[in-house]
Amino acid sequence: EVQLVESGGGLVQAGGSLRLSCAASGFTFSNYVLNWVRQAPGKGLEWVSTITGSGQTTFYADSVKGRFIISGDSSTNTLYLQMNSLRAEDTAVYFCAKFGSVRGITSPFEHWGQGTLVTVSS
Amino acid sequence: EIVMTQSPATLSVSPGERATLSCRASQSVSSNLAWYQQKPGQAPRLLIYGAFTRATGIPARFSGSGSGTEFTLTISSLQSEDFAVYYCQQYNDWPPWTFGQGTKVEIK
């Protein structure tokens, strides 16, 4: 059974940093593309970042480019999101999500974690 | 960037009735379109991918149709557990992977 468990959220001041983690299990970590998707309070879903299983290719939404860094550790099956220069508009629940197809990027978000809340105070 | 537009924003339906949700893409996404269900305080759940293929464990009352720029999610007979927010999402042209703004299905 695929499991994705996020942690690391919390309250941080604007301009600060936070690192989110997503512990993955139930699948071969290096074979799948993993993502972060966020949801501001009362709002819709917004894709944030993507990393291939090899870690060699990453993508970022324009809203976070240059501030956030996605990475993965296949030895511990953990996905990370390092968030720097945080802004009030980064306040959201951050979900870790896995694409459905092996090594595929043209794929829906098949599995999701329960999310972790990040609150940025201004 | 492909913009996904869902309608209506809110749909009021009685239990047992049919619900029809629409999703439009600003340019063709072929059949690379997914639908998700999200209940309050929960993560989204994949319902439909490839525009019409139900994900594992999804009941047959959920069906998807369309291709190109126009898509529909139909819930044939609404059950109490189906009242939720539904999102469409394209994965044809990326980055970014883009979602619609959601349709809330509420009890009439």
Interface residues (C-beta under 8 A of the other chain):
Chain A: N35 G44 L45 E46 W47 T50 F59 Y60 A61 D62 F95 G100 I105 T106 S107 P108 F109 E110 H111 W112 G113 Q114 G115
Chain B: N32 A34 Y36 Q38 Q42 A43 P44 R45 L46 Y49 A55 Y87 Q89 Y91 N92 W94 P95 P96 W97 T98 F99 G100 Q101 G102
